[in-house]
Amino acid sequence: MNAQDAQTAQSEEAEAFDAAAAWDEFEQLLRAKYAYIERDDIDVEAQFARSRALVPGLEDEDDLRRLLHRTALTFMDPHLIVGPFADDDYAIVMTAADVDMRFRNGKAMVIDVRRGSPAFEAGIRPGDELIEIDGESPDTAARLPFGGVLPDPSAAQLDYGLTLAANGRRGPPRNMVVAGQGEPARAVRLQSTRDYARSLSDRPLVALEFVGADSDVAVLRPLNSLGNNDTIAAFDRALAQAIETEPRAVILDMRETPSGGNTEVARSIIGHFVAEPKPYQMHRIPAFEREFTVPRQFVEYVMPREPRFAGRVYVLHGRWTGSMGEGIVIGMDAATDAVTIGSNMGDLLGGLWNFDLEHSNGRVDLGGETLLHIDGTPREDYVAQMPIEPASTAADGSDPAITAALRHLKGQ
């Protein structure tokens, strides 16, 4: 290619990139399809205005992608995602995450730790304080995920940014300084959470174990497999094996389902614990009302499945219970007599819809359906019958949710 041809190609590429049109496409998509655009925890109009004002300074599609990506993060919704991703993007929470963080009295505190994760193996525990994250103070690190689109984050956005920062960027490892309770600060280097998440791909779909003093309580644990329809048969087999032992109770452990899944798998699991058709989840689709002024709302039912377990059931959940995992928790609460035990869940908002962006070669995932408990409670606001925090790892490294279930069963 000669110099003139190269100059022509560059000119055509510059003409093809229309940042204003690309931003408008993204903004109008959210206004039309995102079920959670109306909210009272952030000023959506102010955020759109801030991001829109940065558009004229963008030089290429990569700059635009970063602007869209960072704007999406301000909504604090792990289901609102703009791709494709770069290695220096922050890892998606909670799928690729192993610590849950929050500012308390100005300190960056560990709230929960994913069991078996790099952070867990490094001895990081709830109640520890992060002193430094990749060379930055926690307050500075918590602002970095938003870049220039959010100069003054709210307290909730700072907590979200802190969790993103502590879980690191997609590619590189993480370097942190951690102070345990009553212990001196120590440096910790952890593998990237993306690499950790990839390392989990060869696990079984459903794990079965027995706990309790007499090993007579069956624990069934889907291992981030709710999007794989083979999980239906795997759960059937695991439950049948558990029932053969005549357990005192079954614990349905949903604390390792951060990536969500589909309703076929969810309904198949819940169906083992009902004797008749039962409502388990309510859907509302705001996009129809916005476009046609006609609301659409419906209740989804679960049907009985064999083998059926009619005994005592506990459902465990926590920060790594995401999307369809959250749906199973509220469904078990609505359709069965199960006792739910856990903390706030992943808060992946709504039923996921996917869109390609014509003007930027990007892709957007967003919650297009508002999902609710059949009593009308938004799924993200659900509170366990037995609330606990942390729900995955106690300060001493033990399992607080299993402990709570066994203690409750003993009392019964």
Protein Blocks (a to p, Z undefined) as FASTA:
>chain_A
ZZklmmmmmmmmmmmpcfklmmmmmmmmmmmmmmklpcckbcfklmmmmmmmmmmmpcbf
klmmmmmmmmmmmnopaklccddddfkbccddfklgcbdcddeehiacdfbdcehiaklm
nopaehiacfbgghiafklmmmmmnmmmlmbccfklmmmmmmmmmnopfklccdddddde
hiacdddddddfklmmmmmmmpcfbdcddedjkopaccdddehilmbmklmmmmmmmmmm
mmmnopabdcddfklcmngpafklmmmmmmmmccbdcdfbdcddfklmmmnopacddddd
ddddddddfbdcdddddfklghjlmmmmmmmmmmmmcdcdddddekpgcjddddddfklo
pacdddfbdcddfkopafklpccfbdcddfkbcfkopafklmmmmmmmmmZZ
